[in-house]
Amino acid sequence: MNKQTKAMQVAAEASKHSADIAAQGITISERNTQLDQRAWIGIVRVDTQGGEQSYDSFAFKNLSVAIHNSGKTPAIKLSGQCCMFINRLWTDPIPDYDTETQKMTEERRKQNEALVAKPPEIAARVKEFEQAVPSSTERAIHTGGVLAPGVTNNIGVAPSMKLGRRDGSGKPMTLYVLGKFTYNDIFAANPQHTTKFCLMHTVGNALTICPESNLMD
């Protein structure tokens, strides 16, 4: 009886093991299918209209990026946040959108803590001013859109602007423009996807895509 019971247990374990392997194979197959079929949003072009460089500044009349869905299904709930403008020496690391956003959030937290020590009327005025001038990273440039597979869409990210190209000692600076797009694919169980972009200007009349700090997940 013990031998028979043991044999049944071995058979049951073997059957469960086979079922687990089969289920794992199905999951991997489904995942590979979704990776093959899902939407993928990337930046394929930067358009700088009216770009003009001088010794100490760079100006443009309009800045836009072309986003392309290289996947096989639509990207849905497509939204964008832009822009963060940063000047850095060429020897400094290329900035990242999320890292810079975290720094700004921490700075705001410290500023809010400092307000506690101020007289109530002054703290209220400072708070009112901050709320009236939202952070540039909070500006939505595109909200809730759909981008079909194989389609390219040109989206304006910044209007006419003039930005400095020198630091206080006259050293040349690299200008960076950072932003982010978020979207969902058609598979409900998948998390939201992110496309971060980094544009830069060193010389010339146009911005280009940075060699780093661009992300598609």
JOMOCOR-V18708 format. One record per pair of residues at least 12 apart in sequence whose C-alpha atoms are under 6 Angstrom apart, sorted by sequence separation. I is the first residue (numbers start at 1). J is the second residue. If there is no record, write none. Layout:
<<I J> <I J>>
This chain:
<<49 61> <182 194> <198 210> <49 62> <181 194> <181 195> <48 63> <180 195> <198 213> <47 63> <180 196> <198 214> <47 64> <179 196> <197 214> <179 197> <196 214> <46 65> <178 197> <196 215> <45 65> <178 198> <195 215> <45 66> <177 198> <195 216> <44 66> <177 199> <43 66> <44 67> <176 199> <194 217> <43 67> <176 200> <193 217> <42 67> <175 200> <42 68> <175 201> <41 68> <174 201> <41 69> <174 202> <40 69> <40 70> <40 71> <39 71> <38 71> <39 73> <37 72> <38 73> <39 74> <39 75> <83 136> <84 137> <83 137> <82 137> <81 139> <81 140> <80 140> <81 141> <80 141> <80 142> <79 142> <79 143> <79 144> <78 144> <77 144> <78 145> <77 145> <78 146> <76 146> <75 146> <75 147> <74 147> <74 148> <74 149> <73 149> <72 149> <71 149> <69 149> <70 150> <69 150> <97 178> <69 151> <68 151> <68 152> <89 173> <90 174> <67 152> <88 173> <89 174> <67 153> <87 173> <88 174> <66 153> <87 174> <66 154> <87 175> <65 154> <86 175> <65 155> <86 176> <64 155> <85 176> <64 156> <85 177> <63 156> <64 157> <84 177> <63 157> <84 178> <63 158> <83 178> <83 179> <62 159> <82 179> <62 160> <81 179> <61 160> <81 180> <60 160> <80 180> <60 161> <80 181> <59 161> <79 181> <59 162> <79 182> <58 162> <78 182> <58 163> <78 183> <57 163> <77 183> <57 164> <76 183> <77 184> <56 164> <57 165> <76 184> <56 165> <75 184> <56 166> <75 185> <96 213> <39 185> <38 185> <53 205> <52 205> <51 205> <51 206> <48 206>>
